[in-house]
């Protein structure tokens, strides 16, 4: 799933990795992609 802004800028390379505990709760994530700072808030919300 790509960030819509990166699609319009034709920059679709990168990765998104989610880290979770044994019970399935999300403990963190890693993002390396253009405009990745635009979705960091959603990760913070999922961790809490």
PDBQT receptor file of N, H, CA, C and O in Angstrom, charges set to zero:
ATOM      1  N   UNK A   1       0.849  -1.173   0.000  1.00  0.00    +0.000 N 
ATOM      2  CA  UNK A   1       0.000   0.000   0.000  1.00  0.00    +0.000 C 
ATOM      3  C   UNK A   1       0.894   1.235   0.000  1.00  0.00    +0.000 C 
ATOM      4  O   UNK A   1       1.747   1.387   0.875  1.00  0.00    +0.000 OA
ATOM      5  N   UNK A   2       0.709   2.078  -0.939  1.00  0.00    +0.000 N 
ATOM      6  H   UNK A   2       0.016   1.955  -1.649  1.00  0.00    +0.000 HD
ATOM      7  CA  UNK A   2       1.541   3.268  -1.063  1.00  0.00    +0.000 C 
ATOM      8  C   UNK A   2       0.801   4.504  -0.559  1.00  0.00    +0.000 C 
ATOM      9  O   UNK A   2      -0.426   4.585  -0.620  1.00  0.00    +0.000 OA
ATOM     10  N   UNK A   3       1.564   5.444  -0.070  1.00  0.00    +0.000 N 
ATOM     11  H   UNK A   3       2.561   5.378  -0.020  1.00  0.00    +0.000 HD
ATOM     12  CA  UNK A   3       1.046   6.748   0.316  1.00  0.00    +0.000 C 
ATOM     13  C   UNK A   3       0.572   7.456  -0.958  1.00  0.00    +0.000 C 
ATOM     14  O   UNK A   3       1.325   7.506  -1.931  1.00  0.00    +0.000 OA
ATOM     15  N   UNK A   4      -0.642   8.003  -0.985  1.00  0.00    +0.000 N 
ATOM     16  H   UNK A   4      -1.253   7.962  -0.195  1.00  0.00    +0.000 HD
ATOM     17  CA  UNK A   4      -1.146   8.635  -2.215  1.00  0.00    +0.000 C 
ATOM     18  C   UNK A   4      -0.239   9.730  -2.776  1.00  0.00    +0.000 C 
ATOM     19  O   UNK A   4      -0.143   9.890  -3.993  1.00  0.00    +0.000 OA
ATOM     20  N   UNK A   5       0.421  10.480  -1.906  1.00  0.00    +0.000 N 
ATOM     21  H   UNK A   5       0.343  10.350  -0.918  1.00  0.00    +0.000 HD
ATOM     22  CA  UNK A   5       1.299  11.538  -2.413  1.00  0.00    +0.000 C 
ATOM     23  C   UNK A   5       2.509  10.948  -3.123  1.00  0.00    +0.000 C 
ATOM     24  O   UNK A   5       2.963  11.500  -4.126  1.00  0.00    +0.000 OA
ATOM     25  N   UNK A   6       3.040   9.837  -2.623  1.00  0.00    +0.000 N 
ATOM     26  H   UNK A   6       2.672   9.389  -1.808  1.00  0.00    +0.000 HD
ATOM     27  CA  UNK A   6       4.175   9.224  -3.312  1.00  0.00    +0.000 C 
ATOM     28  C   UNK A   6       3.766   8.664  -4.665  1.00  0.00    +0.000 C 
ATOM     29  O   UNK A   6       4.576   8.636  -5.592  1.00  0.00    +0.000 OA
ATOM     30  N   UNK A   7       2.532   8.221  -4.790  1.00  0.00    +0.000 N 
ATOM     31  H   UNK A   7       1.875   8.243  -4.037  1.00  0.00    +0.000 HD
ATOM     32  CA  UNK A   7       2.055   7.746  -6.090  1.00  0.00    +0.000 C 
ATOM     33  C   UNK A   7       2.019   8.874  -7.109  1.00  0.00    +0.000 C 
ATOM     34  O   UNK A   7       2.407   8.686  -8.262  1.00  0.00    +0.000 OA
ATOM     35  N   UNK A   8       1.557  10.039  -6.689  1.00  0.00    +0.000 N 
ATOM     36  H   UNK A   8       1.243  10.192  -5.752  1.00  0.00    +0.000 HD
ATOM     37  CA  UNK A   8       1.487  11.161  -7.631  1.00  0.00    +0.000 C 
ATOM     38  C   UNK A   8       2.876  11.679  -7.990  1.00  0.00    +0.000 C 
ATOM     39  O   UNK A   8       3.063  12.269  -9.054  1.00  0.00    +0.000 OA
ATOM     40  N   UNK A   9       3.845  11.463  -7.114  1.00  0.00    +0.000 N 
ATOM     41  H   UNK A   9       3.694  10.983  -6.250  1.00  0.00    +0.000 HD
ATOM     42  CA  UNK A   9       5.224  11.892  -7.391  1.00  0.00    +0.000 C 
ATOM     43  C   UNK A   9       6.040  10.780  -8.045  1.00  0.00    +0.000 C 
ATOM     44  O   UNK A   9       7.234  10.948  -8.297  1.00  0.00    +0.000 OA
ATOM     45  N   UNK A  10       5.391   9.632  -8.323  1.00  0.00    +0.000 N 
ATOM     46  H   UNK A  10       4.421   9.496  -8.118  1.00  0.00    +0.000 HD
ATOM     47  CA  UNK A  10       6.029   8.478  -8.951  1.00  0.00    +0.000 C 
ATOM     48  C   UNK A  10       7.222   7.972  -8.133  1.00  0.00    +0.000 C 
ATOM     49  O   UNK A  10       8.260   7.616  -8.692  1.00  0.00    +0.000 OA
ATOM     50  N   UNK A  11       7.063   7.942  -6.807  1.00  0.00    +0.000 N 
ATOM     51  H   UNK A  11       6.220   8.231  -6.353  1.00  0.00    +0.000 HD
ATOM     52  CA  UNK A  11       8.087   7.431  -5.898  1.00  0.00    +0.000 C 
ATOM     53  C   UNK A  11       7.450   6.331  -5.053  1.00  0.00    +0.000 C 
ATOM     54  O   UNK A  11       6.877   6.607  -3.999  1.00  0.00    +0.000 OA
ATOM     55  N   UNK A  12       7.547   5.112  -5.507  1.00  0.00    +0.000 N 
ATOM     56  H   UNK A  12       8.013   4.888  -6.363  1.00  0.00    +0.000 HD
ATOM     57  CA  UNK A  12       6.836   4.014  -4.863  1.00  0.00    +0.000 C 
ATOM     58  C   UNK A  12       7.761   3.031  -4.146  1.00  0.00    +0.000 C 
ATOM     59  O   UNK A  12       7.279   2.022  -3.631  1.00  0.00    +0.000 OA
ATOM     60  N   UNK A  13       9.058   3.283  -4.092  1.00  0.00    +0.000 N 
ATOM     61  H   UNK A  13       9.450   4.102  -4.511  1.00  0.00    +0.000 HD
ATOM     62  CA  UNK A  13       9.986   2.360  -3.455  1.00  0.00    +0.000 C 
ATOM     63  C   UNK A  13      10.061   2.609  -1.958  1.00  0.00    +0.000 C 
ATOM     64  O   UNK A  13       9.948   3.745  -1.498  1.00  0.00    +0.000 OA
ATOM     65  N   UNK A  14      10.252   1.533  -1.203  1.00  0.00    +0.000 N 
ATOM     66  H   UNK A  14      10.343   0.610  -1.576  1.00  0.00    +0.000 HD
ATOM     67  CA  UNK A  14      10.401   1.626   0.237  1.00  0.00    +0.000 C 
ATOM     68  C   UNK A  14       9.854   0.390   0.911  1.00  0.00    +0.000 C 
ATOM     69  O   UNK A  14       9.418  -0.551   0.248  1.00  0.00    +0.000 OA
ATOM     70  N   UNK A  15       9.877   0.394   2.246  1.00  0.00    +0.000 N 
ATOM     71  H   UNK A  15      10.231   1.159   2.785  1.00  0.00    +0.000 HD
ATOM     72  CA  UNK A  15       9.299  -0.730   2.976  1.00  0.00    +0.000 C 
ATOM     73  C   UNK A  15       8.689  -0.266   4.285  1.00  0.00    +0.000 C 
ATOM     74  O   UNK A  15       8.990   0.815   4.791  1.00  0.00    +0.000 OA
ATOM     75  N   UNK A  16       7.837  -1.101   4.809  1.00  0.00    +0.000 N 
ATOM     76  H   UNK A  16       7.592  -1.980   4.398  1.00  0.00    +0.000 HD
ATOM     77  CA  UNK A  16       7.110  -0.847   6.048  1.00  0.00    +0.000 C 
ATOM     78  C   UNK A  16       7.132  -2.148   6.834  1.00  0.00    +0.000 C 
ATOM     79  O   UNK A  16       6.674  -3.180   6.343  1.00  0.00    +0.000 OA
ATOM     80  N   UNK A  17       7.660  -2.105   8.046  1.00  0.00    +0.000 N 
ATOM     81  H   UNK A  17       8.032  -1.267   8.444  1.00  0.00    +0.000 HD
ATOM     82  CA  UNK A  17       7.749  -3.312   8.864  1.00  0.00    +0.000 C 
ATOM     83  C   UNK A  17       7.080  -3.045  10.211  1.00  0.00    +0.000 C 
ATOM     84  O   UNK A  17       7.339  -2.032  10.861  1.00  0.00    +0.000 OA
ATOM     85  N   UNK A  18       6.220  -3.969  10.611  1.00  0.00    +0.000 N 
ATOM     86  H   UNK A  18       6.009  -4.792  10.083  1.00  0.00    +0.000 HD
ATOM     87  CA  UNK A  18       5.500  -3.846  11.885  1.00  0.00    +0.000 C 
ATOM     88  C   UNK A  18       6.076  -4.867  12.866  1.00  0.00    +0.000 C 
ATOM     89  O   UNK A  18       6.239  -6.040  12.531  1.00  0.00    +0.000 OA
ATOM     90  N   UNK A  19       6.378  -4.410  14.073  1.00  0.00    +0.000 N 
ATOM     91  H   UNK A  19       6.245  -3.457  14.345  1.00  0.00    +0.000 HD
ATOM     92  CA  UNK A  19       6.878  -5.283  15.133  1.00  0.00    +0.000 C 
ATOM     93  C   UNK A  19       5.756  -5.503  16.137  1.00  0.00    +0.000 C 
ATOM     94  O   UNK A  19       5.080  -4.558  16.543  1.00  0.00    +0.000 OA
ATOM     95  N   UNK A  20       5.564  -6.755  16.534  1.00  0.00    +0.000 N 
ATOM     96  H   UNK A  20       6.114  -7.522  16.205  1.00  0.00    +0.000 HD
ATOM     97  CA  UNK A  20       4.477  -7.063  17.451  1.00  0.00    +0.000 C 
ATOM     98  C   UNK A  20       4.944  -8.089  18.485  1.00  0.00    +0.000 C 
ATOM     99  O   UNK A  20       5.913  -8.818  18.273  1.00  0.00    +0.000 OA
ATOM    100  N   UNK A  21       4.235  -8.121  19.596  1.00  0.00    +0.000 N 
ATOM    101  H   UNK A  21       3.449  -7.528  19.768  1.00  0.00    +0.000 HD
ATOM    102  CA  UNK A  21       4.529  -9.045  20.686  1.00  0.00    +0.000 C 
ATOM    103  C   UNK A  21       3.877 -10.394  20.429  1.00  0.00    +0.000 C 
ATOM    104  O   UNK A  21       3.115 -10.553  19.474  1.00  0.00    +0.000 OA
ATOM    105  N   UNK A  22       4.178 -11.363  21.283  1.00  0.00    +0.000 N 
ATOM    106  H   UNK A  22       4.796 -11.234  22.058  1.00  0.00    +0.000 HD
ATOM    107  CA  UNK A  22       3.596 -12.705  21.141  1.00  0.00    +0.000 C 
ATOM    108  C   UNK A  22       2.087 -12.706  21.253  1.00  0.00    +0.000 C 
ATOM    109  O   UNK A  22       1.421 -13.573  20.687  1.00  0.00    +0.000 OA
ATOM    110  N   UNK A  23       1.533 -11.732  21.987  1.00  0.00    +0.000 N 
ATOM    111  H   UNK A  23       2.073 -11.027  22.446  1.00  0.00    +0.000 HD
ATOM    112  CA  UNK A  23       0.076 -11.682  22.131  1.00  0.00    +0.000 C 
ATOM    113  C   UNK A  23      -0.610 -10.920  21.006  1.00  0.00    +0.000 C 
ATOM    114  O   UNK A  23      -1.830 -10.755  21.030  1.00  0.00    +0.000 OA
ATOM    115  N   UNK A  24       0.156 -10.451  20.016  1.00  0.00    +0.000 N 
ATOM    116  H   UNK A  24       1.147 -10.586  19.997  1.00  0.00    +0.000 HD
ATOM    117  CA  UNK A  24      -0.420  -9.787  18.853  1.00  0.00    +0.000 C 
ATOM    118  C   UNK A  24      -0.511  -8.280  18.941  1.00  0.00    +0.000 C 
ATOM    119  O   UNK A  24      -0.940  -7.639  17.981  1.00  0.00    +0.000 OA
ATOM    120  N   UNK A  25      -0.117  -7.686  20.069  1.00  0.00    +0.000 N 
ATOM    121  H   UNK A  25       0.232  -8.206  20.848  1.00  0.00    +0.000 HD
ATOM    122  CA  UNK A  25      -0.161  -6.223  20.171  1.00  0.00    +0.000 C 
ATOM    123  C   UNK A  25       1.040  -5.617  19.447  1.00  0.00    +0.000 C 
ATOM    124  O   UNK A  25       2.141  -6.167  19.476  1.00  0.00    +0.000 OA
ATOM    125  N   UNK A  26       0.812  -4.494  18.807  1.00  0.00    +0.000 N 
ATOM    126  H   UNK A  26      -0.083  -4.047  18.783  1.00  0.00    +0.000 HD
ATOM    127  CA  UNK A  26       1.864  -3.823  18.049  1.00  0.00    +0.000 C 
ATOM    128  C   UNK A  26       2.788  -3.092  19.012  1.00  0.00    +0.000 C 
ATOM    129  O   UNK A  26       2.335  -2.314  19.852  1.00  0.00    +0.000 OA
ATOM    130  N   UNK A  27       4.085  -3.347  18.884  1.00  0.00    +0.000 N 
ATOM    131  H   UNK A  27       4.453  -3.979  18.202  1.00  0.00    +0.000 HD
ATOM    132  CA  UNK A  27       5.057  -2.696  19.765  1.00  0.00    +0.000 C 
ATOM    133  C   UNK A  27       5.859  -1.623  19.045  1.00  0.00    +0.000 C 
ATOM    134  O   UNK A  27       6.528  -0.821  19.697  1.00  0.00    +0.000 OA
ATOM    135  N   UNK A  28       5.808  -1.586  17.724  1.00  0.00    +0.000 N 
ATOM    136  H   UNK A  28       5.264  -2.238  17.194  1.00  0.00    +0.000 HD
ATOM    137  CA  UNK A  28       6.527  -0.569  16.968  1.00  0.00    +0.000 C 
ATOM    138  C   UNK A  28       6.488  -0.864  15.490  1.00  0.00    +0.000 C 
ATOM    139  O   UNK A  28       5.862  -1.827  15.046  1.00  0.00    +0.000 OA
ATOM    140  N   UNK A  29       7.170  -0.015  14.726  1.00  0.00    +0.000 N 
ATOM    141  H   UNK A  29       7.678   0.767  15.086  1.00  0.00    +0.000 HD
ATOM    142  CA  UNK A  29       7.217  -0.193  13.274  1.00  0.00    +0.000 C 
ATOM    143  C   UNK A  29       8.427   0.534  12.725  1.00  0.00    +0.000 C 
ATOM    144  O   UNK A  29       8.977   1.431  13.364  1.00  0.00    +0.000 OA
ATOM    145  N   UNK A  30       8.828   0.136  11.545  1.00  0.00    +0.000 N 
ATOM    146  H   UNK A  30       8.382  -0.593  11.026  1.00  0.00    +0.000 HD
ATOM    147  CA  UNK A  30       9.909   0.796  10.843  1.00  0.00    +0.000 C 
ATOM    148  C   UNK A  30       9.472   1.139   9.435  1.00  0.00    +0.000 C 
ATOM    149  O   UNK A  30       8.844   0.329   8.753  1.00  0.00    +0.000 OA
ATOM    150  N   UNK A  31       9.810   2.344   9.003  1.00  0.00    +0.000 N 
ATOM    151  H   UNK A  31      10.321   3.001   9.557  1.00  0.00    +0.000 HD
ATOM    152  CA  UNK A  31       9.426   2.802   7.667  1.00  0.00    +0.000 C 
ATOM    153  C   UNK A  31      10.653   3.388   6.990  1.00  0.00    +0.000 C 
ATOM    154  O   UNK A  31      11.389   4.170   7.592  1.00  0.00    +0.000 OA
ATOM    155  N   UNK A  32      10.869   3.018   5.765  1.00  0.00    +0.000 N 
ATOM    156  H   UNK A  32      10.272   2.382   5.276  1.00  0.00    +0.000 HD
ATOM    157  CA  UNK A  32      11.900   3.629   4.937  1.00  0.00    +0.000 C 
ATOM    158  C   UNK A  32      11.288   3.837   3.561  1.00  0.00    +0.000 C 
ATOM    159  O   UNK A  32      11.249   2.922   2.739  1.00  0.00    +0.000 OA
ATOM    160  N   UNK A  33      10.816   5.043   3.325  1.00  0.00    +0.000 N 
ATOM    161  H   UNK A  33      10.848   5.786   3.993  1.00  0.00    +0.000 HD
ATOM    162  CA  UNK A  33      10.149   5.360   2.066  1.00  0.00    +0.000 C 
ATOM    163  C   UNK A  33      10.033   6.877   1.920  1.00  0.00    +0.000 C 
ATOM    164  O   UNK A  33      10.111   7.606   2.909  1.00  0.00    +0.000 OA
ATOM    165  N   UNK A  34       9.849   7.345   0.704  1.00  0.00    +0.000 N 
ATOM    166  H   UNK A  34       9.786   6.753  -0.100  1.00  0.00    +0.000 HD
ATOM    167  CA  UNK A  34       9.598   8.772   0.518  1.00  0.00    +0.000 C 
ATOM    168  C   UNK A  34       8.318   9.193   1.241  1.00  0.00    +0.000 C 
ATOM    169  O   UNK A  34       7.314   8.482   1.189  1.00  0.00    +0.000 OA
ATOM    170  N   UNK A  35       8.347  10.310   1.896  1.00  0.00    +0.000 N 
ATOM    171  H   UNK A  35       9.162  10.888   1.939  1.00  0.00    +0.000 HD
ATOM    172  CA  UNK A  35       7.188  10.864   2.616  1.00  0.00    +0.000 C 
ATOM    173  C   UNK A  35       6.714   9.959   3.753  1.00  0.00    +0.000 C 
ATOM    174  O   UNK A  35       5.537   9.996   4.112  1.00  0.00    +0.000 OA
ATOM    175  N   UNK A  36       7.590   9.166   4.314  1.00  0.00    +0.000 N 
ATOM    176  H   UNK A  36       8.546   9.136   4.022  1.00  0.00    +0.000 HD
ATOM    177  CA  UNK A  36       7.195   8.260   5.398  1.00  0.00    +0.000 C 
ATOM    178  C   UNK A  36       6.779   9.015   6.660  1.00  0.00    +0.000 C 
ATOM    179  O   UNK A  36       6.039   8.482   7.486  1.00  0.00    +0.000 OA
ATOM    180  N   UNK A  37       7.246  10.237   6.808  1.00  0.00    +0.000 N 
ATOM    181  H   UNK A  37       7.847  10.670   6.136  1.00  0.00    +0.000 HD
ATOM    182  CA  UNK A  37       6.873  11.017   7.996  1.00  0.00    +0.000 C 
ATOM    183  C   UNK A  37       5.383  11.340   8.028  1.00  0.00    +0.000 C 
ATOM    184  O   UNK A  37       4.848  11.690   9.080  1.00  0.00    +0.000 OA
ATOM    185  N   UNK A  38       4.712  11.227   6.889  1.00  0.00    +0.000 N 
ATOM    186  H   UNK A  38       5.146  10.942   6.035  1.00  0.00    +0.000 HD
ATOM    187  CA  UNK A  38       3.287  11.534   6.843  1.00  0.00    +0.000 C 
ATOM    188  C   UNK A  38       2.420  10.443   7.467  1.00  0.00    +0.000 C 
ATOM    189  O   UNK A  38       1.251  10.691   7.763  1.00  0.00    +0.000 OA
ATOM    190  N   UNK A  39       2.962   9.242   7.674  1.00  0.00    +0.000 N 
ATOM    191  H   UNK A  39       3.912   9.041   7.433  1.00  0.00    +0.000 HD
ATOM    192  CA  UNK A  39       2.150   8.174   8.267  1.00  0.00    +0.000 C 
ATOM    193  C   UNK A  39       2.674   7.746   9.635  1.00  0.00    +0.000 C 
ATOM    194  O   UNK A  39       2.215   6.743  10.182  1.00  0.00    +0.000 OA
ATOM    195  N   UNK A  40       3.622   8.489  10.192  1.00  0.00    +0.000 N 
ATOM    196  H   UNK A  40       3.994   9.303   9.747  1.00  0.00    +0.000 HD
ATOM    197  CA  UNK A  40       4.174   8.135  11.490  1.00  0.00    +0.000 C 
ATOM    198  C   UNK A  40       3.136   8.285  12.604  1.00  0.00    +0.000 C 
ATOM    199  O   UNK A  40       3.194   7.549  13.590  1.00  0.00    +0.000 OA
ATOM    200  N   UNK A  41       2.206   9.200  12.477  1.00  0.00    +0.000 N 
ATOM    201  H   UNK A  41       2.158   9.798  11.677  1.00  0.00    +0.000 HD
ATOM    202  CA  UNK A  41       1.168   9.386  13.492  1.00  0.00    +0.000 C 
ATOM    203  C   UNK A  41       0.264   8.159  13.600  1.00  0.00    +0.000 C 
ATOM    204  O   UNK A  41      -0.156   7.792  14.697  1.00  0.00    +0.000 OA
ATOM    205  N   UNK A  42      -0.032   7.535  12.481  1.00  0.00    +0.000 N 
ATOM    206  H   UNK A  42       0.310   7.833  11.590  1.00  0.00    +0.000 HD
ATOM    207  CA  UNK A  42      -0.868   6.329  12.504  1.00  0.00    +0.000 C 
ATOM    208  C   UNK A  42      -0.166   5.179  13.237  1.00  0.00    +0.000 C 
ATOM    209  O   UNK A  42      -0.811   4.378  13.915  1.00  0.00    +0.000 OA
ATOM    210  N   UNK A  43       1.137   5.111  13.096  1.00  0.00    +0.000 N 
ATOM    211  H   UNK A  43       1.660   5.761  12.545  1.00  0.00    +0.000 HD
ATOM    212  CA  UNK A  43       1.889   4.077  13.799  1.00  0.00    +0.000 C 
ATOM    213  C   UNK A  43       1.837   4.331  15.311  1.00  0.00    +0.000 C 
ATOM    214  O   UNK A  43       1.632   3.408  16.100  1.00  0.00    +0.000 OA
ATOM    215  N   UNK A  44       2.025   5.585  15.694  1.00  0.00    +0.000 N 
ATOM    216  H   UNK A  44       2.191   6.334  15.054  1.00  0.00    +0.000 HD
ATOM    217  CA  UNK A  44       1.936   5.933  17.106  1.00  0.00    +0.000 C 
ATOM    218  C   UNK A  44       0.571   5.610  17.694  1.00  0.00    +0.000 C 
ATOM    219  O   UNK A  44       0.471   5.176  18.841  1.00  0.00    +0.000 OA
ATOM    220  N   UNK A  45      -0.450   5.815  16.930  1.00  0.00    +0.000 N 
ATOM    221  H   UNK A  45      -0.369   6.167  15.998  1.00  0.00    +0.000 HD
ATOM    222  CA  UNK A  45      -1.801   5.498  17.372  1.00  0.00    +0.000 C 
ATOM    223  C   UNK A  45      -1.991   3.992  17.547  1.00  0.00    +0.000 C 
ATOM    224  O   UNK A  45      -2.649   3.550  18.489  1.00  0.00    +0.000 OA
ATOM    225  N   UNK A  46      -1.416   3.214  16.642  1.00  0.00    +0.000 N 
ATOM    226  H   UNK A  46      -0.882   3.574  15.877  1.00  0.00    +0.000 HD
ATOM    227  CA  UNK A  46      -1.538   1.761  16.735  1.00  0.00    +0.000 C 
ATOM    228  C   UNK A  46      -0.754   1.202  17.912  1.00  0.00    +0.000 C 
ATOM    229  O   UNK A  46      -1.161   0.202  18.504  1.00  0.00    +0.000 OA
ATOM    230  N   UNK A  47       0.362   1.827  18.261  1.00  0.00    +0.000 N 
ATOM    231  H   UNK A  47       0.693   2.639  17.780  1.00  0.00    +0.000 HD
ATOM    232  CA  UNK A  47       1.168   1.361  19.384  1.00  0.00    +0.000 C 
ATOM    233  C   UNK A  47       0.436   1.611  20.698  1.00  0.00    +0.000 C 
ATOM    234  O   UNK A  47       0.482   0.782  21.606  1.00  0.00    +0.000 OA
ATOM    235  N   UNK A  48      -0.232   2.742  20.797  1.00  0.00    +0.000 N 
ATOM    236  H   UNK A  48      -0.269   3.416  20.059  1.00  0.00    +0.000 HD
ATOM    237  CA  UNK A  48      -0.980   3.051  22.024  1.00  0.00    +0.000 C 
ATOM    238  C   UNK A  48      -2.273   2.321  21.982  1.00  0.00    +0.000 C 
ATOM    239  O   UNK A  48      -3.073   2.427  22.911  1.00  0.00    +0.000 OA
TER     240      UNK A  48
